[in-house]
Amino acid sequence: MTARWVRGAAGGLLAGAVLMGTAGCSDDGDNPVSGAVSEAASAVASAAEGVSEAASRAADKAEQQMAEIKDGIDAKDEVTLGDPATDADGRTTVPLTVRNTDDSTRSFAVQVQFKDGDGKLVDAVVVTLSDVPAGKPGEGTARSTHKLSGTVTPSVASALRY
């Protein structure tokens, strides 16, 4: 479920609530339609929370993976992202390149965040590139943990060389 779908469903429910609420008015104060609309609105709100909870869990996991790296040096400026695409499974992918500017072989951990058109975090992953030779580039691909729809913008949240 995506934020776009949730917003669309919420808008549809709101319009339906207004139409059905006015059509279902009665003098006895008992409106079964408003109860159904309220339940549907709660379901949409829960779905929206599920999306943000999934993004929050993914971001927490990515942060934990980055925190486990000992003696890492900030390498965010050594990472370049390509253009995002959608793979055959419907997941968002983005190629990335790291430059090993050190004089010995190093590994990299890159935390990539995916944000929707409103700038809200929808996913986060960590890509590890092992044994990148001194002075050479290393290439990898960040892949979202679940299907993302709409406009998705990837960015480098953090990167460590170790």
Rosetta blueprint (number, residue, H / E / L):
1 M L
2 T L
3 A H
4 R H
5 W H
6 V H
7 R H
8 G H
9 A H
10 A H
11 G H
12 G H
13 L H
14 L H
15 A H
16 G H
17 A H
18 V H
19 L H
20 M H
21 G H
22 T H
23 A H
24 G L
25 C L
26 S L
27 D L
28 D L
29 G L
30 D L
31 N L
32 P H
33 V H
34 S H
35 G H
36 A H
37 V H
38 S H
39 E H
40 A H
41 A H
42 S H
43 A H
44 V H
45 A H
46 S H
47 A H
48 A H
49 E H
50 G H
51 V H
52 S H
53 E H
54 A H
55 A H
56 S H
57 R H
58 A H
59 A H
60 D H
61 K H
62 A H
63 E H
64 Q H
65 Q H
66 M H
67 A H
68 E L
69 I L
70 K L
71 D L
72 G L
73 I E
74 D E
75 A L
76 K H
77 D H
78 E H
79 V E
80 T E
81 L E
82 G L
83 D L
84 P L
85 A E
86 T E
87 D L
88 A L
89 D L
90 G L
91 R E
92 T E
93 T E
94 V E
95 P E
96 L E
97 T E
98 V E
99 R E
100 N L
101 T L
102 D L
103 D L
104 S L
105 T L
106 R E
107 S E
108 F E
109 A E
110 V E
111 Q E
112 V E
113 Q E
114 F E
115 K E
116 D L
117 G L
118 D L
119 G L
120 K L
121 L E
122 V E
123 D E
124 A E
125 V E
126 V E
127 V E
128 T E
129 L E
130 S E
131 D E
132 V E
133 P L
134 A L
135 G L
136 K L
137 P E
138 G E
139 E E
140 G E
141 T E
142 A E
143 R E
144 S E
145 T E
146 H E
147 K E
148 L L
149 S L
150 G L
151 T L
152 V L
153 T E
154 P E
155 S E
156 V E
157 A E
158 S E
159 A E
160 L E
161 R E
162 Y L
